[in-house]
Amino acid sequence: MLRMGHDVTDSICVSQVKVETVSKTGSRAAAMFVVTLATIAGLLTAGGIGTASADPIIDGRALLANPTAPDGSRIVKAEIKDSRSLRLHVFSAAMDKEVIVDVQRPADASVPRPTLYLINGAGGGEDSASWVAKTGALQFLGDKNVNVIQPIGGKWTYYTDWIADDPVLGRNKWKTFFTEELPPLVDGALGTNGVNAIAGLSTSGTTVLALPIAKPGLYKAAAAYSGCAQTSDAVGSEFVKVTVETWGNGDTLNMWGPVGSPEWVRNDPYVNAEGLRGLELYVSSGNGLPGPYDTLDGPYALPGQFGLANQLIVGGIIEAGTNYCTHNLQTKLNELGIPATFNFRNAGTHSWGYWNDDLHQSWPVLAKGLGL
């Protein structure tokens, strides 16, 4: 992401649908240093940093509306981060907490545009393993006429609705958040055209297939990179348990109950694949063998010899597993007569270089669903 040399962060007072400019140097300095956004944009352009076309939110320093979701969820605060991006603080009524949602505005925001929900992996974007930290995703999407929405939070939860609060991972109603709470807030506050797509990697490669099934019609396209669509069989349930319990220290009994219970089946995109009919679909996986991004201290490799060994061994095993799942999903969709684009790479571990490529390669599929 392009970073500005000076902090021009603004806070939007959503409850009053107006904006107050806040300077880190104090209110007195803020009062003395009054500058229009047009002047800032001119300075940025002169410095070689391009700005988007007219944006009523950035230019006007105000969200277009102050919507409330049916269950009372709402945007409690919004901050302008730079000339293209916002950070929303969304209160989720289902989880009784605030969730940070980062937004990159379309290249041309002068008219309503569609929305891409770009989901992080097992760490929920709360760690350094995120789209922003590990890839050039936002740069790639920077010239696209799409709102890019990245929720931050939900690590180790599979972004699903848990049946009980967890002592470690807390209250998780992420399916409700993504399908009932967040979309009407995004659409109303940002003035979107209501057309959505969703993309995710690793554990979220399961989620981005499950959410369109849970809320038919909400998303027009989905892209799943190195995920496992299966959750209720022996292989799929082991993927879930390793993620939630081994890495996240949570308890899958609080998630979906005992393995094999109805909740495990209800949340299984493979079993419920008929619900994917009508979506523009892109699904990818490597095979676990070393590939071009699995090199010592490479730009997308874990650092050092130990890091590379981890990527080759652990990342190779995980990707071999997602490859198995992805071939199974292809067979299932073929049996159902549901078209999809599958990309089976002839090499590659479970790592960021391949997911960065996947985003680029899946864009035509996502763009078709978004109407771009």
C-alpha positions as YAML, in Angstrom:
chain: A
units: angstrom
residues:
- id: 1
  name: MET
  ca: [0.00, 0.00, 0.00]
- id: 2
  name: LEU
  ca: [1.28, 3.48, -0.78]
- id: 3
  name: ARG
  ca: [2.10, 5.40, 2.39]
- id: 4
  name: MET
  ca: [2.01, 9.18, 2.62]
- id: 5
  name: GLY
  ca: [4.94, 11.02, 4.07]
- id: 6
  name: HIS
  ca: [2.74, 13.00, 6.47]
- id: 7
  name: ASP
  ca: [-0.08, 11.92, 8.73]
- id: 8
  name: VAL
  ca: [-3.33, 13.44, 7.44]
- id: 9
  name: THR
  ca: [-5.58, 10.99, 9.24]
- id: 10
  name: ASP
  ca: [-9.10, 12.28, 9.80]
- id: 11
  name: SER
  ca: [-11.83, 11.05, 12.11]
- id: 12
  name: ILE
  ca: [-15.41, 10.94, 10.89]
- id: 13
  name: CYS
  ca: [-17.99, 11.48, 13.59]
- id: 14
  name: VAL
  ca: [-20.55, 9.03, 12.25]
- id: 15
  name: SER
  ca: [-23.25, 9.55, 14.86]
- id: 16
  name: GLN
  ca: [-23.61, 13.17, 13.72]
- id: 17
  name: VAL
  ca: [-22.79, 12.41, 10.07]
- id: 18
  name: LYS
  ca: [-20.09, 15.07, 10.00]
- id: 19
  name: VAL
  ca: [-16.32, 15.14, 10.26]
- id: 20
  name: GLU
  ca: [-13.81, 16.63, 12.65]
- id: 21
  name: THR
  ca: [-10.20, 16.98, 11.52]
- id: 22
  name: VAL
  ca: [-7.81, 15.87, 14.26]
- id: 23
  name: SER
  ca: [-4.10, 16.59, 14.32]
- id: 24
  name: LYS
  ca: [-1.71, 14.51, 16.38]
- id: 25
  name: THR
  ca: [0.11, 17.71, 17.31]
- id: 26
  name: GLY
  ca: [-2.89, 19.00, 19.25]
- id: 27
  name: SER
  ca: [-6.05, 21.03, 18.79]
- id: 28
  name: ARG
  ca: [-4.19, 24.37, 18.69]
- id: 29
  name: ALA
  ca: [-2.03, 23.21, 15.80]
- id: 30
  name: ALA
  ca: [-5.11, 21.82, 14.07]
- id: 31
  name: ALA
  ca: [-6.84, 25.18, 14.34]
- id: 32
  name: MET
  ca: [-3.82, 26.96, 12.87]
- id: 33
  name: PHE
  ca: [-3.24, 24.44, 10.10]
- id: 34
  name: VAL
  ca: [-6.39, 24.47, 7.97]
- id: 35
  name: VAL
  ca: [-6.01, 23.05, 4.51]
- id: 36
  name: THR
  ca: [-8.52, 21.81, 1.99]
- id: 37
  name: LEU
  ca: [-8.45, 18.24, 0.73]
- id: 38
  name: ALA
  ca: [-7.93, 19.60, -2.77]
- id: 39
  name: THR
  ca: [-4.67, 21.15, -1.62]
- id: 40
  name: ILE
  ca: [-3.60, 17.86, -0.02]
- id: 41
  name: ALA
  ca: [-4.46, 16.02, -3.24]
- id: 42
  name: GLY
  ca: [-2.37, 18.50, -5.21]
- id: 43
  name: LEU
  ca: [0.61, 17.99, -2.91]
- id: 44
  name: LEU
  ca: [0.30, 14.24, -3.17]
- id: 45
  name: THR
  ca: [0.13, 14.34, -6.95]
- id: 46
  name: ALA
  ca: [3.13, 16.65, -7.09]
- id: 47
  name: GLY
  ca: [4.99, 14.14, -4.95]
- id: 48
  name: GLY
  ca: [4.25, 11.34, -7.36]
- id: 49
  name: ILE
  ca: [1.44, 9.67, -5.41]
- id: 50
  name: GLY
  ca: [-1.68, 9.36, -7.54]
- id: 51
  name: THR
  ca: [-5.11, 10.04, -6.14]
- id: 52
  name: ALA
  ca: [-8.48, 8.58, -7.04]
- id: 53
  name: SER
  ca: [-11.13, 10.37, -9.04]
- id: 54
  name: ALA
  ca: [-13.66, 12.44, -7.15]
- id: 55
  name: ASP
  ca: [-14.84, 10.60, -4.05]
- id: 56
  name: PRO
  ca: [-17.79, 12.08, -2.13]
- id: 57
  name: ILE
  ca: [-16.59, 10.41, 1.09]
- id: 58
  name: ILE
  ca: [-12.92, 11.38, 0.96]
- id: 59
  name: ASP
  ca: [-13.61, 14.81, -0.55]
- id: 60
  name: GLY
  ca: [-16.53, 15.49, 1.75]
- id: 61
  name: ARG
  ca: [-14.98, 13.84, 4.82]
- id: 62
  name: ALA
  ca: [-18.27, 12.15, 5.63]
- id: 63
  name: LEU
  ca: [-19.87, 8.79, 5.10]
- id: 64
  name: LEU
  ca: [-22.85, 8.95, 2.77]
- id: 65
  name: ALA
  ca: [-25.26, 7.65, 5.42]
- id: 66
  name: ASN
  ca: [-25.39, 6.44, 9.00]
- id: 67
  name: PRO
  ca: [-27.06, 3.04, 8.50]
- id: 68
  name: THR
  ca: [-28.04, 0.50, 11.12]
- id: 69
  name: ALA
  ca: [-28.31, -3.24, 10.45]
- id: 70
  name: PRO
  ca: [-31.58, -4.98, 11.37]
- id: 71
  name: ASP
  ca: [-30.07, -6.33, 14.61]
- id: 72
  name: GLY
  ca: [-28.71, -2.93, 15.67]
- id: 73
  name: SER
  ca: [-25.16, -3.29, 14.37]
- id: 74
  name: ARG
  ca: [-23.72, 0.05, 13.31]
- id: 75
  name: ILE
  ca: [-20.60, 2.00, 12.42]
- id: 76
  name: VAL
  ca: [-19.43, 3.76, 15.56]
- id: 77
  name: LYS
  ca: [-16.40, 5.52, 14.11]
- id: 78
  name: ALA
  ca: [-14.65, 5.97, 10.80]
- id: 79
  name: GLU
  ca: [-11.20, 7.33, 10.03]
- id: 80
  name: ILE
  ca: [-9.77, 8.57, 6.77]
- id: 81
  name: LYS
  ca: [-6.38, 6.88, 6.54]
- id: 82
  name: ASP
  ca: [-5.19, 8.46, 3.29]
- id: 83
  name: SER
  ca: [-6.46, 9.63, -0.08]
- id: 84
  name: ARG
  ca: [-7.89, 6.21, -0.93]
- id: 85
  name: SER
  ca: [-8.69, 4.37, 2.28]
- id: 86
  name: LEU
  ca: [-10.82, 4.40, 5.40]
- id: 87
  name: ARG
  ca: [-10.92, 2.43, 8.61]
- id: 88
  name: LEU
  ca: [-14.39, 1.65, 9.97]
- id: 89
  name: HIS
  ca: [-15.10, 0.62, 13.55]
- id: 90
  name: VAL
  ca: [-18.20, -1.55, 13.36]
- id: 91
  name: PHE
  ca: [-20.18, -2.61, 16.39]
- id: 92
  name: SER
  ca: [-21.44, -6.18, 15.91]
- id: 93
  name: ALA
  ca: [-24.60, -6.75, 17.92]
- id: 94
  name: ALA
  ca: [-24.26, -10.52, 17.48]
- id: 95
  name: MET
  ca: [-20.79, -10.56, 19.02]
- id: 96
  name: ASP
  ca: [-21.26, -7.50, 21.28]
- id: 97
  name: LYS
  ca: [-17.92, -6.00, 20.23]
- id: 98
  name: GLU
  ca: [-16.31, -3.67, 17.74]
- id: 99
  name: VAL
  ca: [-14.69, -5.04, 14.60]
- id: 100
  name: ILE
  ca: [-12.18, -3.06, 12.56]
- id: 101
  name: VAL
  ca: [-12.93, -3.01, 8.84]
- id: 102
  name: ASP
  ca: [-10.39, -1.52, 6.43]
- id: 103
  name: VAL
  ca: [-11.68, -0.06, 3.17]
- id: 104
  name: GLN
  ca: [-9.94, 0.86, -0.06]
- id: 105
  name: ARG
  ca: [-12.15, 3.03, -2.22]
- id: 106
  name: PRO
  ca: [-12.60, 2.51, -5.99]
- id: 107
  name: ALA
  ca: [-10.32, 4.20, -8.49]
- id: 108
  name: ASP
  ca: [-13.31, 6.27, -9.54]
- id: 109
  name: ALA
  ca: [-15.78, 6.64, -6.69]
- id: 110
  name: SER
  ca: [-17.91, 9.32, -8.30]
- id: 111
  name: VAL
  ca: [-20.68, 6.76, -8.95]
- id: 112
  name: PRO
  ca: [-21.79, 3.67, -6.98]
- id: 113
  name: ARG
  ca: [-19.37, 0.75, -7.37]
- id: 114
  name: PRO
  ca: [-19.40, -2.95, -6.41]
- id: 115
  name: THR
  ca: [-17.64, -4.47, -3.41]
- id: 116
  name: LEU
  ca: [-14.98, -7.14, -2.97]
- id: 117
  name: TYR
  ca: [-14.70, -8.65, 0.50]
- id: 118
  name: LEU
  ca: [-11.04, -9.71, 0.75]
- id: 119
  name: ILE
  ca: [-10.67, -12.12, 3.66]
- id: 120
  name: ASN
  ca: [-7.46, -12.93, 5.52]
- id: 121
  name: GLY
  ca: [-6.41, -16.42, 6.58]
- id: 122
  name: ALA
  ca: [-6.32, -18.19, 9.93]
- id: 123
  name: GLY
  ca: [-4.83, -15.20, 11.76]
- id: 124
  name: GLY
  ca: [-7.71, -12.94, 10.76]
- id: 125
  name: GLY
  ca: [-5.38, -10.15, 9.69]
- id: 126
  name: GLU
  ca: [-4.49, -9.60, 13.35]
- id: 127
  name: ASP
  ca: [-0.93, -10.85, 12.76]
- id: 128
  name: SER
  ca: [1.71, -10.18, 10.12]
- id: 129
  name: ALA
  ca: [0.28, -12.86, 7.83]
- id: 130
  name: SER
  ca: [-2.19, -10.65, 6.01]
- id: 131
  name: TRP
  ca: [-2.97, -9.52, 2.48]
- id: 132
  name: VAL
  ca: [-1.59, -6.06, 3.24]
- id: 133
  name: ALA
  ca: [1.62, -7.24, 4.92]
- id: 134
  name: LYS
  ca: [2.49, -10.09, 2.57]
- id: 135
  name: THR
  ca: [1.24, -9.14, -0.90]
- id: 136
  name: GLY
  ca: [0.63, -6.29, -3.28]
- id: 137
  name: ALA
  ca: [-3.11, -6.95, -3.25]
- id: 138
  name: LEU
  ca: [-4.19, -3.37, -2.65]
- id: 139
  name: GLN
  ca: [-1.80, -2.03, -5.26]
- id: 140
  name: PHE
  ca: [-3.16, -4.53, -7.77]
- id: 141
  name: LEU
  ca: [-6.75, -3.56, -6.94]
- id: 142
  name: GLY
  ca: [-5.87, 0.14, -6.81]
- id: 143
  name: ASP
  ca: [-6.85, 0.85, -10.40]
- id: 144
  name: LYS
  ca: [-10.05, -1.21, -10.20]
- id: 145
  name: ASN
  ca: [-13.48, 0.35, -9.71]
- id: 146
  name: VAL
  ca: [-14.30, -1.70, -6.64]
- id: 147
  name: ASN
  ca: [-14.61, -1.10, -2.91]
- id: 148
  name: VAL
  ca: [-12.16, -3.47, -1.17]
- id: 149
  name: ILE
  ca: [-13.35, -4.50, 2.29]
- id: 150
  name: GLN
  ca: [-10.96, -6.20, 4.74]
- id: 151
  name: PRO
  ca: [-12.32, -7.09, 8.19]
- id: 152
  name: ILE
  ca: [-9.61, -7.44, 10.84]
- id: 153
  name: GLY
  ca: [-10.30, -10.02, 13.55]
- id: 154
  name: GLY
  ca: [-11.71, -13.51, 13.98]
- id: 155
  name: LYS
  ca: [-8.44, -15.41, 14.15]
- id: 156
  name: TRP
  ca: [-8.73, -19.21, 14.32]
- id: 157
  name: THR
  ca: [-12.54, -19.09, 14.07]
- id: 158
  name: TYR
  ca: [-13.16, -20.06, 10.43]
- id: 159
  name: TYR
  ca: [-15.37, -16.95, 10.30]
- id: 160
  name: THR
  ca: [-18.39, -19.04, 11.20]
- id: 161
  name: ASP
  ca: [-21.13, -18.85, 13.85]
- id: 162
  name: TRP
  ca: [-20.08, -20.77, 16.95]
- id: 163
  name: ILE
  ca: [-22.76, -22.49, 19.01]
- id: 164
  name: ALA
  ca: [-21.17, -21.43, 22.33]
- id: 165
  name: ASP
  ca: [-18.73, -18.83, 23.65]
- id: 166
  name: ASP
  ca: [-15.17, -20.09, 23.86]
- id: 167
  name: PRO
  ca: [-12.91, -19.41, 26.89]
- id: 168
  name: VAL
  ca: [-10.01, -18.53, 24.58]
- id: 169
  name: LEU
  ca: [-11.57, -17.28, 21.33]
- id: 170
  name: GLY
  ca: [-14.62, -15.60, 22.82]
- id: 171
  name: ARG
  ca: [-17.99, -15.08, 21.16]
- id: 172
  name: ASN
  ca: [-17.92, -15.74, 17.44]
- id: 173
  name: LYS
  ca: [-20.84, -15.01, 15.15]
- id: 174
  name: TRP
  ca: [-18.88, -14.24, 12.03]
- id: 175
  name: LYS
  ca: [-21.33, -15.76, 9.58]
- id: 176
  name: THR
  ca: [-23.97, -13.41, 10.95]
- id: 177
  name: PHE
  ca: [-21.49, -10.53, 10.75]
- id: 178
  name: PHE
  ca: [-20.62, -11.19, 7.10]
- id: 179
  name: THR
  ca: [-24.13, -11.96, 5.88]
- id: 180
  name: GLU
  ca: [-26.49, -9.85, 8.00]
- id: 181
  name: GLU
  ca: [-24.59, -7.09, 9.79]
- id: 182
  name: LEU
  ca: [-21.73, -5.77, 7.68]
- id: 183
  name: PRO
  ca: [-23.19, -5.68, 4.11]
- id: 184
  name: PRO
  ca: [-26.03, -3.20, 4.80]
- id: 185
  name: LEU
  ca: [-23.61, -0.95, 6.69]
- id: 186
  name: VAL
  ca: [-21.06, -1.00, 3.86]
- id: 187
  name: ASP
  ca: [-23.70, -0.45, 1.20]
- id: 188
  name: GLY
  ca: [-25.35, 2.44, 3.01]
- id: 189
  name: ALA
  ca: [-22.28, 4.21, 4.35]
- id: 190
  name: LEU
  ca: [-20.16, 3.86, 1.20]
- id: 191
  name: GLY
  ca: [-22.91, 4.16, -1.39]
- id: 192
  name: THR
  ca: [-22.10, 0.91, -3.19]
- id: 193
  name: ASN
  ca: [-24.23, -0.55, -5.99]
- id: 194
  name: GLY
  ca: [-25.02, -3.64, -3.88]
- id: 195
  name: VAL
  ca: [-23.07, -6.13, -6.02]
- id: 196
  name: ASN
  ca: [-20.61, -8.22, -3.97]
- id: 197
  name: ALA
  ca: [-17.84, -10.75, -4.44]
- id: 198
  name: ILE
  ca: [-15.67, -12.51, -1.86]
- id: 199
  name: ALA
  ca: [-12.16, -13.98, -1.93]
- id: 200
  name: GLY
  ca: [-10.03, -15.71, 0.69]
- id: 201
  name: LEU
  ca: [-7.10, -18.02, 1.27]
- id: 202
  name: SER
  ca: [-6.23, -21.04, 3.40]
- id: 203
  name: THR
  ca: [-8.88, -21.46, 6.13]
- id: 204
  name: SER
  ca: [-10.85, -18.61, 4.59]
- id: 205
  name: GLY
  ca: [-10.84, -20.60, 1.36]
- id: 206
  name: THR
  ca: [-13.47, -22.67, 3.17]
- id: 207
  name: THR
  ca: [-15.30, -19.61, 4.46]
- id: 208
  name: VAL
  ca: [-15.67, -17.85, 1.11]
- id: 209
  name: LEU
  ca: [-17.49, -20.92, -0.22]
- id: 210
  name: ALA
  ca: [-19.63, -21.37, 2.90]
- id: 211
  name: LEU
  ca: [-20.90, -17.77, 3.14]
- id: 212
  name: PRO
  ca: [-22.52, -17.63, -0.34]
- id: 213
  name: ILE
  ca: [-24.30, -20.89, 0.51]
- id: 214
  name: ALA
  ca: [-25.49, -19.45, 3.82]
- id: 215
  name: LYS
  ca: [-26.87, -16.27, 2.19]
- id: 216
  name: PRO
  ca: [-27.96, -16.99, -1.40]
- id: 217
  name: GLY
  ca: [-27.73, -13.98, -3.67]
- id: 218
  name: LEU
  ca: [-25.48, -11.89, -1.42]
- id: 219
  name: TYR
  ca: [-22.35, -12.61, -3.43]
- id: 220
  name: LYS
  ca: [-22.09, -12.88, -7.21]
- id: 221
  name: ALA
  ca: [-18.58, -14.35, -7.28]
- id: 222
  name: ALA
  ca: [-16.22, -16.23, -4.98]
- id: 223
  name: ALA
  ca: [-12.52, -17.08, -5.20]
- id: 224
  name: ALA
  ca: [-10.98, -19.67, -2.87]
- id: 225
  name: TYR
  ca: [-7.21, -20.04, -2.77]
- id: 226
  name: SER
  ca: [-5.65, -23.13, -1.14]
- id: 227
  name: GLY
  ca: [-8.69, -23.92, 0.98]
- id: 228
  name: CYS
  ca: [-10.47, -27.15, 1.83]
- id: 229
  name: ALA
  ca: [-14.18, -27.16, 1.00]
- id: 230
  name: GLN
  ca: [-14.73, -30.23, 3.18]
- id: 231
  name: THR
  ca: [-15.43, -29.85, 6.89]
- id: 232
  name: SER
  ca: [-17.52, -32.83, 7.99]
- id: 233
  name: ASP
  ca: [-15.53, -35.84, 6.75]
- id: 234
  name: ALA
  ca: [-12.38, -37.25, 8.34]
- id: 235
  name: VAL
  ca: [-9.97, -35.11, 6.29]
- id: 236
  name: GLY
  ca: [-11.91, -31.85, 6.45]
- id: 237
  name: SER
  ca: [-12.67, -32.09, 10.15]
- id: 238
  name: GLU
  ca: [-8.99, -32.67, 10.88]
- id: 239
  name: PHE
  ca: [-8.11, -29.47, 9.01]
- id: 240
  name: VAL
  ca: [-10.60, -27.59, 11.18]
- id: 241
  name: LYS
  ca: [-9.40, -29.14, 14.45]
- id: 242
  name: VAL
  ca: [-5.74, -28.43, 13.73]
- id: 243
  name: THR
  ca: [-6.51, -24.79, 12.94]
- id: 244
  name: VAL
  ca: [-8.87, -24.11, 15.82]
- id: 245
  name: GLU
  ca: [-7.42, -26.31, 18.55]
- id: 246
  name: THR
  ca: [-3.71, -26.83, 17.79]
- id: 247
  name: TRP
  ca: [-2.95, -23.33, 16.51]
- id: 248
  name: GLY
  ca: [-5.73, -21.29, 18.09]
- id: 249
  name: ASN
  ca: [-6.15, -23.11, 21.43]
- id: 250
  name: GLY
  ca: [-9.92, -23.00, 20.93]
- id: 251
  name: ASP
  ca: [-12.38, -25.85, 21.33]
- id: 252
  name: THR
  ca: [-14.30, -27.12, 18.30]
- id: 253
  name: LEU
  ca: [-17.01, -28.39, 20.66]
- id: 254
  name: ASN
  ca: [-17.87, -24.72, 21.13]
- id: 255
  name: MET
  ca: [-17.67, -24.19, 17.41]
- id: 256
  name: TRP
  ca: [-19.92, -26.86, 15.91]
- id: 257
  name: GLY
  ca: [-20.21, -29.49, 18.65]
- id: 258
  name: PRO
  ca: [-18.88, -33.05, 18.29]
- id: 259
  name: VAL
  ca: [-17.37, -33.96, 14.94]
- id: 260
  name: GLY
  ca: [-20.08, -35.39, 12.72]
- id: 261
  name: SER
  ca: [-22.88, -33.41, 14.36]
- id: 262
  name: PRO
  ca: [-25.38, -31.53, 12.14]
- id: 263
  name: GLU
  ca: [-23.47, -28.24, 12.44]
- id: 264
  name: TRP
  ca: [-20.35, -29.75, 10.89]
- id: 265
  name: VAL
  ca: [-22.42, -30.95, 7.96]
- id: 266
  name: ARG
  ca: [-24.45, -27.73, 7.68]
- id: 267
  name: ASN
  ca: [-21.23, -25.72, 7.32]
- id: 268
  name: ASP
  ca: [-19.63, -28.05, 4.77]
- id: 269
  name: PRO
  ca: [-19.41, -26.38, 1.31]
- id: 270
  name: TYR
  ca: [-18.61, -29.71, -0.33]
- id: 271
  name: VAL
  ca: [-21.74, -31.40, 1.02]
- id: 272
  name: ASN
  ca: [-23.85, -28.32, 0.25]
- id: 273
  name: ALA
  ca: [-22.20, -27.51, -3.08]
- id: 274
  name: GLU
  ca: [-25.55, -27.10, -4.84]
- id: 275
  name: GLY
  ca: [-25.71, -23.73, -3.09]
- id: 276
  name: LEU
  ca: [-22.78, -22.55, -5.24]
- id: 277
  name: ARG
  ca: [-24.85, -22.70, -8.41]
- id: 278
  name: GLY
  ca: [-25.06, -19.36, -10.16]
- id: 279
  name: LEU
  ca: [-21.83, -17.96, -8.69]
- id: 280
  name: GLU
  ca: [-18.78, -17.05, -10.73]
- id: 281
  name: LEU
  ca: [-16.26, -19.39, -9.10]
- id: 282
  name: TYR
  ca: [-12.47, -19.57, -9.04]
- id: 283
  name: VAL
  ca: [-10.74, -22.28, -6.98]
- id: 284
  name: SER
  ca: [-6.99, -22.93, -6.83]
- id: 285
  name: SER
  ca: [-4.36, -25.05, -5.14]
- id: 286
  name: GLY
  ca: [-0.74, -26.06, -5.51]
- id: 287
  name: ASN
  ca: [0.38, -29.65, -4.99]
- id: 288
  name: GLY
  ca: [2.82, -29.13, -2.12]
- id: 289
  name: LEU
  ca: [6.00, -29.57, -4.15]
- id: 290
  name: PRO
  ca: [8.60, -26.77, -4.09]
- id: 291
  name: GLY
  ca: [7.85, -24.03, -6.57]
- id: 292
  name: PRO
  ca: [9.24, -20.66, -7.68]
- id: 293
  name: TYR
  ca: [8.38, -18.89, -4.41]
- id: 294
  name: ASP
  ca: [9.94, -21.55, -2.19]
- id: 295
  name: THR
  ca: [13.49, -20.20, -2.16]
- id: 296
  name: LEU
  ca: [15.86, -19.18, 0.62]
- id: 297
  name: ASP
  ca: [15.00, -15.64, 1.76]
- id: 298
  name: GLY
  ca: [12.85, -15.12, -1.31]
- id: 299
  name: PRO
  ca: [10.37, -12.20, -1.35]
- id: 300
  name: TYR
  ca: [7.47, -14.49, -0.38]
- id: 301
  name: ALA
  ca: [9.40, -17.05, 1.68]
- id: 302
  name: LEU
  ca: [9.63, -17.38, 5.44]
- id: 303
  name: PRO
  ca: [13.03, -15.96, 6.49]
- id: 304
  name: GLY
  ca: [16.14, -18.03, 6.98]
- id: 305
  name: GLN
  ca: [16.88, -21.70, 6.59]
- id: 306
  name: PHE
  ca: [14.46, -22.68, 9.35]
- id: 307
  name: GLY
  ca: [11.73, -20.59, 7.76]
- id: 308
  name: LEU
  ca: [12.27, -22.15, 4.38]
- id: 309
  name: ALA
  ca: [12.29, -25.64, 5.89]
- id: 310
  name: ASN
  ca: [8.99, -24.85, 7.61]
- id: 311
  name: GLN
  ca: [7.51, -23.58, 4.35]
- id: 312
  name: LEU
  ca: [8.69, -26.63, 2.42]
- id: 313
  name: ILE
  ca: [7.69, -29.26, 4.97]
- id: 314
  name: VAL
  ca: [4.67, -27.90, 6.83]
- id: 315
  name: GLY
  ca: [3.50, -25.72, 3.95]
- id: 316
  name: GLY
  ca: [4.02, -28.58, 1.55]
- id: 317
  name: ILE
  ca: [1.94, -31.00, 3.61]
- id: 318
  name: ILE
  ca: [-0.89, -28.49, 4.07]
- id: 319
  name: GLU
  ca: [-0.98, -27.65, 0.37]
- id: 320
  name: ALA
  ca: [-1.02, -31.33, -0.58]
- id: 321
  name: GLY
  ca: [-4.11, -31.61, 1.62]
- id: 322
  name: THR
  ca: [-5.85, -28.62, 0.04]
- id: 323
  name: ASN
  ca: [-4.99, -30.05, -3.36]
- id: 324
  name: TYR
  ca: [-6.85, -33.24, -2.39]
- id: 325
  name: CYS
  ca: [-9.86, -31.22, -1.23]
- id: 326
  name: THR
  ca: [-9.86, -29.02, -4.31]
- id: 327
  name: HIS
  ca: [-9.84, -31.98, -6.68]
- id: 328
  name: ASN
  ca: [-12.77, -33.44, -4.74]
- id: 329
  name: LEU
  ca: [-14.67, -30.17, -5.09]
- id: 330
  name: GLN
  ca: [-14.00, -30.11, -8.83]
- id: 331
  name: THR
  ca: [-15.41, -33.63, -9.15]
- id: 332
  name: LYS
  ca: [-18.48, -32.67, -7.11]
- id: 333
  name: LEU
  ca: [-19.19, -29.53, -9.12]
- id: 334
  name: ASN
  ca: [-18.76, -31.44, -12.38]
- id: 335
  name: GLU
  ca: [-21.29, -34.01, -11.17]
- id: 336
  name: LEU
  ca: [-23.73, -31.22, -10.34]
- id: 337
  name: GLY
  ca: [-23.12, -29.40, -13.62]
- id: 338
  name: ILE
  ca: [-21.93, -26.25, -11.84]
- id: 339
  name: PRO
  ca: [-19.28, -24.38, -13.86]
- id: 340
  name: ALA
  ca: [-16.15, -23.13, -12.15]
- id: 341
  name: THR
  ca: [-12.59, -22.12, -13.00]
- id: 342
  name: PHE
  ca: [-10.02, -24.38, -11.33]
- id: 343
  name: ASN
  ca: [-6.32, -23.66, -11.23]
- id: 344
  name: PHE
  ca: [-4.17, -26.61, -10.16]
- id: 345
  name: ARG
  ca: [-0.62, -25.35, -10.04]
- id: 346
  name: ASN
  ca: [2.03, -27.95, -10.90]
- id: 347
  name: ALA
  ca: [4.09, -26.86, -7.88]
- id: 348
  name: GLY
  ca: [3.85, -24.65, -4.83]
- id: 349
  name: THR
  ca: [3.46, -24.75, -1.06]
- id: 350
  name: HIS
  ca: [0.93, -23.11, 1.25]
- id: 351
  name: SER
  ca: [2.43, -19.62, 1.02]
- id: 352
  name: TRP
  ca: [1.84, -16.03, 0.01]
- id: 353
  name: GLY
  ca: [3.57, -15.81, -3.36]
- id: 354
  name: TYR
  ca: [1.07, -18.21, -4.86]
- id: 355
  name: TRP
  ca: [-1.91, -16.44, -3.29]
- id: 356
  name: ASN
  ca: [-0.72, -13.12, -4.64]
- id: 357
  name: ASP
  ca: [-0.65, -14.72, -8.10]
- id: 358
  name: ASP
  ca: [-4.06, -16.27, -7.48]
- id: 359
  name: LEU
  ca: [-5.63, -12.89, -6.80]
- id: 360
  name: HIS
  ca: [-4.33, -11.60, -10.13]
- id: 361
  name: GLN
  ca: [-5.37, -14.72, -12.01]
- id: 362
  name: SER
  ca: [-8.82, -14.85, -10.46]
- id: 363
  name: TRP
  ca: [-9.61, -11.21, -11.14]
- id: 364
  name: PRO
  ca: [-11.37, -11.84, -14.49]
- id: 365
  name: VAL
  ca: [-13.73, -14.26, -12.71]
- id: 366
  name: LEU
  ca: [-14.36, -11.86, -9.83]
- id: 367
  name: ALA
  ca: [-14.75, -8.92, -12.21]
- id: 368
  name: LYS
  ca: [-17.36, -10.78, -14.24]
- id: 369
  name: GLY
  ca: [-19.43, -11.42, -11.13]
- id: 370
  name: LEU
  ca: [-18.98, -7.80, -10.06]
- id: 371
  name: GLY
  ca: [-20.13, -6.54, -13.45]
- id: 372
  name: LEU
  ca: [-16.80, -4.86, -14.22]
...
